[in-house]
């Protein structure tokens, strides 16, 4: 399935309400333009230890605001976790194009105080479900090797470690780190030739 022909109407109507063991209710839904300020608030004031692993400059509110103002669900599907009226997490599927149109990269961020409640797990499972409905074959997660808890979380959800790119990631300070690549196979290749 080509990313340009994704059924956008299916993506925009996605809703999943979960109640966590501690009673917290979390709504998983797509990011929409009215979420602009809430998304900016999600990334505002994060410590450098949190922001150094992002590919974009999330310290710039204008960068983050653009994600909400002009979502292009055919390129990136952003799923937010909402508690009350506050966005506490963001998980995105970045769709491949051309010869990688059967693959999406998954990325996730969750506010520190909402980690270890099962929200991140629910967000990844929701994105796996969405990817499956869209007919994708693989999801790829790239995680800096210095975050073993994130790597293990993906592995517990069925992602398989493929390899580590040596010195693939450079921090803002210029330190290079290894990047672990994990794959979730939604559709396994056949062994016949």
Buried (B, 14 or more C-beta within 10 A) or exposed (E): EEBEEBEBEEBEEBEBEBEBEEEBEBEBBBBBEEBBEBBBBBBEEBEEEBBBBBEEEBBEBEBBBBBBBEBEBBEBBBBBBBBEEEBBBBBBBBBBEEEEBBBBBBBBBBBEEBBEBBBBBBBBBBBBEBBBEBEBBBBBBBBBBBEEEBBEBBBEBBBEBEEBEEEBBEEEEEEEBBBBBBBBEBEEEEEEE
